[in-house]
Each structure stands twice: as structure tokens, then as C-alpha cells.
Amino acid sequence: MAHNIVMPALEMAQENGKLLSWRKKEGESVTKGEPLLEIETDKAVVEIESPGDGILAGVKAHEGDVIPVGQTIAWIVLPGEKPPAETQPSATGRRMETKVSSAPPAAAAKTSSGPAIASVVRISPKARRLAREHGIDLSRVRGTGSEGEILAEDVQALVASPGSAKEAPAPGTLEVMSSIARLMAERTTQSWTSVPHFFVVRDADAGALVEAREKLGSGIEKAQGVRVTHTDVLVALAARVLGKHPRLNASWTGEGIRLNPEVNIGIAMAVNDGVVAAAIPGAQTKNLGEIAALRHDLTERARAGRLRPAVDAFSAIINPPQAAILAVGRITDRVVPVEGKPGICPMMTLTLSSDHRVVDGARAASFLNDLADAIQDPGKWLG
């Protein structure tokens, strides 16, 4: 059975995407889940995986093409099978933004003896966003699209050129937020106003965690060439402790509480103008080396703007539909009681934000206590 490859809708307001590269050539074999192509959206460069096994055929789009969402760009067929006949693009309910010429009728009449000039200029959503962020007057941008539409590259070229046609900012103008920063603001506002938060705080002695990272990390670094961080150890411990606390690994659906079968842990990563959370899927089944390798790969992708679609914006406020989020402070030496006397220990502060619709205070405190115990005795959990 043939599988059609369409330009996917990965964002709420996405109308089209730019094809950056094919990972396979037409006629080559592909397997389900294998990276097939890269596209660029307003917010990131995204890898698209093959929906099935077969042969790449009927390629209709080339690198650099800007393609409407829902349009078929290729097929995955069985050996000897031909791609289906040409079909109309799937309806998406989205249209290219347009900019109507503001020229008065008299001005238009003066040019009537010459070639006809289009009165409507097509502008891609990404181009409009970039123009707004950089203060570019779109009436001064010459579109290079196939039908004269203004593309993101046209705006970027103008921004990079000396003496670019930027609009002078008015007094008191606010700084325009980047896409990631704007998305973070929207999601955190939505979360804070719709999710009943409560917070549980616990200090934990991180001395054993530091020792475990040094002991286990050296072997992993030699064998796999990846450095193990304190974050990797915490992810491994949290994933295993969550197995005892299924309500913390749950989601509010509006109709009830859904207990999630896998433990997918998001890690906050700083990028330009914001923070994103990349997920470690099935963390409860992965060993420390596998978690470290995945975390390293995700960090590189996040900083290069090449995260996969599962990635979402993140903050210390709960990111729906998650039930909780854990903020971990840095490890620092503090004076604490040790066997009834003052002592210095490497401590960290854990702050658990929970959705009160899913988790009550007793469950949250129980999870945090178990996690603190695991941090103080990681060998018991990591083996």
C-alpha cells in the first residue's frame, strides 16, 4: 500500500513549510521511522520520518521549495508499485496572507498603458513575522517567490544588507519577542490561569549523587564517548521513582485522569531567546549511558534549532497536559546537621509544582521524599 508524504502542519498557524533537504533519493529504499526529509517552519527545523517501509517515488518537491500544508510531495510505494495519480492538495483551512496594494485609482490608471501589475502581493507568515520582528517595511521588499510572493529569505536578505529599510521605532516601542519567547509567554499564561498549582519543596543531600556520577560516568565516557552529567543521573533516578508514583506520571484530560504507560521526561534547555524542553522517551527503561547520549543529542539539536516535533516550550510553570514539573537547584555546600552536629554537605533544593486536579499534597510529598532518598542512595536504584 502506498503512503503519501505531505507537507505536515506542525504549528497552530502554519500555512506552508520550506523543504530544506531530502535524506533519501528517489528510488531508494526507506524503512518506517527513518528520517526522510527536513522542513523549516516559523519556529524550527524539523525532521520528518517515513510513515512506512518501501521505496521513495513520485517526488514532486525539491530543496528550497515552499509548499502549502497538506500538499503531497512524494510517495512511499512497494517494489514494482507506481505512485498513485496526481491528487488535489488536502484542504487545510489555511490561506497565504495577502497584502493589498494601497495605490490610489489615479496612480493605477497612469500605468494602464504598460504591462499589468498585480494589485495583490502574497506574503508568507514567516516573512510577515520576520518583518515585524526586525521593523522592516514590507512595501519595500521585493518578493522572489514563484508568483512574486514575499518569502522569509527576502526579508532576511534585506535585514542582512547595509542600510536595510527598517522602520524607525516610535518612542516607547516595546521589544518584539522572538517566536520561542512569545510561545513561552502564551503557554505559561495559559497554564498559570487554568491549572491549579501547588508547590512542595525538599532539600536533598547530593553527595552520593556526585559520587555516583563520577564512578559511573568515567566508564560510560570511555565506552560511549559521552560525558555523564548530574542531570543525566537525576533523569534516571526520577524515571525509576515515578514507577512507584503513577499519579505523578499522569495527565488531566478534562474528563478525568489518564495514567501514562511510559515515563517521558522533559529536560529544560536554554536556547536563544528562550527555553525549550526536549523529551527523553521511555526513560524508565534506559540505562544511564543511553540517557546521557540522548540528552547530548537533544542539547545539540536544541541549540541548532533542529529539535523534532515532540519538543514543546517549557518553563517552571506546569506545561499541560503534564501533571507536575520538577525544578532542581544547583548543588552547593551548606552547613547542615550531621549526627546532631554542624557539618558541610553538598545540597540541592527540589521544588515540585503539581496540578491539584491530578495530584494531592500527600502524593506529591511522597514522591519528593522517595526521590530525595534515591538521590542520597543512587546505587540502590541504578544498579
PAKE-397736 format. One record per residue: residue in three letters; x, y, z of N, C-alpha, C in turn. Coordinates in steps of 0.05 Angstrom, whole numbers, plus 5000, padded with zeros to 4 digits. Layout:
alaXYZXYZXYZ...
//
This chain:
met501749765000500050005000501750255000ala501150444983502750684980502150885003his504151015013503851225033504551495021asn502751685023503451945012504852115033ile506852265024508452445041507352725036val506252855056505153125053506753315070met506553575063507653785080505953795105pro507153725128505553705153505053975166ala502953985182502254215198503354165226leu505454295233506754255259506254475279glu504954695269504354925287501555015282met500455155302497655235300497055405276ala498755595269498155785248499755725223gln500955495221502655435198501055405173glu501855545151500555525125502255385105asn504955395108506655255090509255195104gly510955045091513554975102515654975079lys518155015086520255015066521754755068leu521954625045523454375043526454435042leu527854355063530754415065532454195052ser531753945057533253735045531853465046trp532453295027531553015027533752855039arg533152675057535152485068535452245050lys533552195032533651975014533252074985lys534351934966533852004938531651834926glu530351944906528151794893529151534883gly527651314889528451044881529850894903glu530651034925532050894947530050774966ser530850564979529150424999529150585026val526950585039526750715065525250525084thr525650565110524250405130522650585147lys520550475159518750635176520350755199gly519951015204521251155226524051265218glu524951205194527551305186527251605177pro529151785185528952065175528852075145leu526852225135526352235106526952505094leu526252715109526652985098526753185121glu527753425116527853635135526153875124ile524453985141522954225133523454445154glu523054685145523254915162520555045167thr519855095192517455235199518155505211asp516255655220516755905233518555885257lys518555655270519855635296522355455297ala522555275277524755085279525154935253val527454795252527854605230527154325241val525454175227524353935238524953695219glu525753475231526053225215523353085213ile522752995189520252835185521052555179glu519752365193520452085189518651945169ser519551725158518051575138515651445152pro513251455140510851335153510751035148gly512550925131512350635126514850535111asp514950275106517150155091516550165062gly518650195045518250195016520350345002ile519550454979521450594962520450884957leu522151074960521451354955520951404925ala518551494918517851534890516051774887gly515751864862513852074856514552334870val517152404872517952644886517052884870lys515553064882514453304869515653564879ala517253554900518353794912521353774914his522653994912525554004912526554184935glu529054154941530254314963529954614957gly528954754977528555044974525655114968asp523954914960521154974954519655044979val517755234976515955304998513255184990ile512255005007509954825000507654865019pro505254895009502854915026502454675043val501554715067500854495085498854305073gly499254045074497353855064497953765035gln499753895021500353824994502153584993thr501453384976503053144972505653214958ile507953134969510553194957512052944948ala511152714956512352464948510752224957trp511651984950510251744958512251534968ile511351364986512851124993511250884982val512450744963511050524949512550264953leu511150044947512349784948513949734923pro515949554923517449494899515649414876gly516049544853514449494829511849654828glu511149784850508649944851509250224841lys507250344827507550614817506050804835pro506951054837505551254854502751304843pro500751344860498051404851497951654833ala495751684819495451914801495452164817glu495952384804496052654817493452714831thr493652804856491252884871491453174879gln489153284887489053554896490153564925pro491453784932492453814959490253794980ser490853675003488853655024488053925034ala485453965039484554225050485554265078thr486554495084487654555110486254775124gly484554925110483255145123485055385127arg487455375114489355595117489955715091arg490355975091490956115066493456285069met494856335046497056515046496056795052glu497556935070496757205076497257385052thr495557585048495857755025496058045034lys497358205018497758495024496658644999val494458775003493158924981494559184976ser495159244951496459494944494759734952ser496159934964494760174973494860394953ala495760344928495960554908493160654901pro492860924899490261034892489460974863pro486860984856485960924829487361084808ala487961344814489261514794491961414787ala493461324807496161224803496060974786ala494060804791493760554776493060624747ala491460824742490660894715492960984699lys494961114711497261214696498960994684thr498860754697500460534687498860344669ser496460424662494760234647495860184619ser497460364608498560324582500860134582gly502060074605504359894607503459614615pro505259454622504559174630502859184655ala501158974657499358954680500958894705ile500359034727501758994752499758874772ala500558654786498758524805498158714828ser495658734836494958914858494958774885val495558504885495658354910498458224912val499758264934502358144939502057934960arg503057694954502857474973505257474992ile504657435017506757445038506557205056ser508757055058508656815075508556905104pro507256745122507156805150509856855163lys511856695155514456725167515756995158ala515257075133516357325124515057555139arg512457545143511057755158512057765187arg512557535199513557535226516357655228leu518157575209520857685209520857985204ala519158075186518958365181518158515206arg516258405220515258535245517458535266glu518958315269521058305289523358485283his523958535258526258695250525458985242gly522859045243522059315236522259375206ile521859175190522159205161519459295148asp519559495131517259585117516859405093leu514659245093514259045072513759165045ser512859415044512459535018515059575003arg517359555017519959595004521359324998val519959105003521158844999520258734972arg522158644956521558524930521358224934gly519058104927518557824930519957664909thr521157444916522557264897521156994893gly518756964905517256714902516456664874ser515456424868514756354841512556534829glu510856644846508756824837509157104848gly511557174855512157434866511757464895glu511057234909510557254938513157324953ile512757464975514957534993515557305011leu517957205010518756975027520557065050ala520956885068522656955091525457035082glu526456905061529156965051529357245041asp527257355030527257625020527657825043val526257775065526457955088529157925101gln530157665103532757625116534957755100ala534757745073536757875056536858175061leu534458295065534258585069535458655097val534958485116535958535143539058525143ala540158335127543058305126544458515110ser543058645092544258845074544859105089pro546959245081547559505094545259705088gly544659865108542560075104539859945099ser539159725112536559595107534259785113ala532059745099529759925101528059865126lys529259935149527759885174526160125181glu523860075193522160295202523360405228ala523460675231524460795255522560725278pro523660615300521860545323520760795336ala518260795342516961015355517761025385pro517761265397518461285425516661105442gly517960965461516460785478515760525466thr516860455442516260205429517359975446leu515659765449516559525464518259345447glu520059195459521659005445519958775434val520258715409518758495397519958225405met518258045415519157795424519657595402ser521657425406522057205386519857005387ser519756825368517656625367517656445392ile520056365401520256195424519356345449ala520356585452519556745476516556805476arg515456855453512556905452510956655459leu511856435448510456175454510656115484met513056155496513256115525511356285540ala511156545532509356725547506456625545glu505656545521502956455517502356195533arg504156005532503755755546503755785576thr505655935586505755975615503356125626thr502456325611500056465619497656285619gln497356125598495155935596495255735619ser497655635625497955435646497355555674trp498455785679498155905706495255985711thr493756065691491056145695489055915693ser489855685684487955465681488555215698val491055195707491854965723492255045752pro490854915771491254985800493854875810his495855055812498454975821498654955851phe500354775861501354785888504254685888phe505754755909508654715908509554565933val511454375930512654235952515654255948val517054335970519954385969521354185988arg523654085979525153905996528153935990asp529753956010532653956007533653666007ala535753605991536853335990539853355990asp541053176005544053146005544853015979ala546453165963547253075936549952945936gly551152895959553852785960554052515945ala552152335950552152075938551652095908leu550052295900549452335871552052415857val553552595869556052685857558052455855glu558152285876559952055875559051855853ala556351815851555351625831556051725802arg555751985798556452095771559452045765glu561152095785563952055780564651765776lys563451595791564051305790563051175764leu560451225758559251105734559951255709gly560351515711560751685688563351625673ser565451565688568051525676568051285657gly566651065666566450825648564850875624ile562551025627560851085605562251265585glu563751465595565151645577567251505560lys568651305573570651155558569350975537ala567150845545565850655527564250785505gln562851005511560951125492561751405483gly563851525495564751785486562852015493val561151975513559352185521559652235551arg559652495559560052565586557452555601val557452415624555152395641554952645660thr552652765661552253005678550452935702his550353115721548553075743545653055734thr545053205712542353195701541652915691asp543552785679543052505669542352325692val543952345714543352175737540652235749leu539952495751537352565761535052465744val535352475718533352375699532952075704ala535151925706534951635711533651575737leu534351725758533051675785530151745785ala529451985773526652075773524951875757ala525951775735524451585719523751335734arg525651245750525250995765523451045789val523751275802522051335825519151375815leu518751485792516051525781514551265778gly516051045775514750785773513150715798lys513950825821512450785846510250985850his510151195833508251405836506851465810pro505151285800503851315774502151575772arg501151675794499451925792501152165784leu503752155790505552375782506152355752asn505852115741506352075712503652055698ala501952255703499252245692498552515680ser496252535667495452785653492552835659trp491753085660488953165663487853205635thr485653065628484553065601482053235599gly480953335621478453485620476153305628glu476453045623474352845630475252665653gly477852675659478952515680481952505680ile483152325695486052305697486952065680arg488752115662489951905645492651825656leu492951575664495551475673497251395649asn499551515645501151465622502851215625pro502951045604504450795606507450825606glu508451035593511351085592512151325608val514651325617515651555631517351715611asn516251935601517752115583518452365598ile521052405603521952635620523052855602gly521953095606522953325591525253465607ile527253555592529553685604529553975594ala529654165612529854445604532554515591met532454645568534954715554534755005545ala536855155551536955435543537755455514val536155615499536755675471536655985468asn537156085444536956365440534156465446asp533956665464531356805470529356625483gly530156405496528156245509529255985520val527455815529528055555539526155355527val527155115520525454905509525854655526ala523954475525524154215539524153995518ala526453855517526653625499526153365515ala524653185504523752945519525652715516ile526152575538527552315538525352105539pro524551985516522351795517523051525530gly521151405544521651155557524051145575ala524351365591526751395607526951175628gln524651055636524750845657526050585648thr526350555621527550305611530450355601lys531450595602534050655592536150675614asn538550575607540750595627541950865626leu543850915644544951185647546451275622gly547851085609549251155584547451235562glu545151095559543251155538541951425543ile541351485569540251745575542151975570ala544751935576546752135572547052185542ala547151975526547452005497545052155485leu542652085494540252225484540252515492arg540952565517540952845527542953005511his545252895505547353035490546353105462asp545052905449543952945422541753165422leu540053155442537853345443538953625449thr541053645465542153905471543354035445glu544753875429545853975404543654055385arg541553895384539253965366537854215375ala537554245401536154485411537654735405arg540354735409541954965404542155035374ala541854825357541954865328539154915317gly537154925334534354965324533354735308arg534254485314533454255298532254035315leu530554115334529153915350526853795335arg526153555343523953415329521253515339pro518953445326516453565332515453525361ala516453325375515453275402516353485422val518153645413519153845432517154075435asp516854185460514954405464516354615481ala515154855484516255065501515954985530phe517655095547517855005575518355235594ser517355215618518055395640517655245666ala518255365689517955235714514955205721ile513255345707510355305709509655055694ile507754905704506954645692506254685663asn507154505646506654505618504454305611pro501954385609499754195604500354025579pro499553765579497853635600499453495622gln501953575626503453445647502253495674ala502753315693501553335719503453485738ala505953495732507853625751510353705736ile511953875748514553945737516453995761leu518953895758520853905780523054105773ala523454305791525554495788527854415807val530254395796532554295812534654515814gly535254595839537254805843540054685840arg542054865839544854775835545754635861ile547754475858549054345881550954535894thr550554585920552354775934552754685962asp555154735973555754656000554254826020arg552954696040551554836061552154716088val551854876109552154776136549454646144val549454386150547054246158547654066181pro545653976196546153796219547053516208val549253416219550253146213550753006240glu548952816245549152666270549152856294gly547353056293547053236315549053456317lys550953466298552953676298553053826271pro553954076271554154216246556154086227gly555354056202557053946182556654076155ile558454036137558154156110557653936090cys555353956075554553756056553853886029pro554253756006553353865981550353815979met548854035979545954025979544654135954met542254035948540754145926537854175936thr536454375925533654425932531854325909leu529954165915527954055895525354195900thr524154315879521554445881519654315861leu517654175871515754035854513254195851ser512554285826510054415821508054195811ser505754185822503753975816501054095809asp499653945792496854015784495053885805his493654055820491953955842489553785832arg488953805806486753635795487653345793val490353305791491353035787492752935812val494253105826495853025848495053175873asp494853045895494453185921497053225935gly496953375958499453435972500853185983ala499352985992500652746003502152595982arg500952565958502352425936504852575927ala504652835925506952995917509152975937ala508552995963510552975983511852705984ser510252495980511352225980513252175957phe512552275933514452255910517052405916leu516752655926519152815931520952685952asn519752565973521352425993522852185981asp521452025964522751795952524951885933leu524552105918526652205900529052295916ala528552435938530752525955532352285966asp530852075974532251835984533851705962ala532851705937534251595914536751755909ile536652025911538952195906541152135927gln540252075952542152015973543151725973asp541951555956542851285953542351185924pro543651315904543051255877543850965868gly545750855881546550585874544350375877lys542550425896540250245901538350245877trp538250475862536350495840537550455813leu540150515810541450495784542850225780gly543350085802544549815799547549825793
//
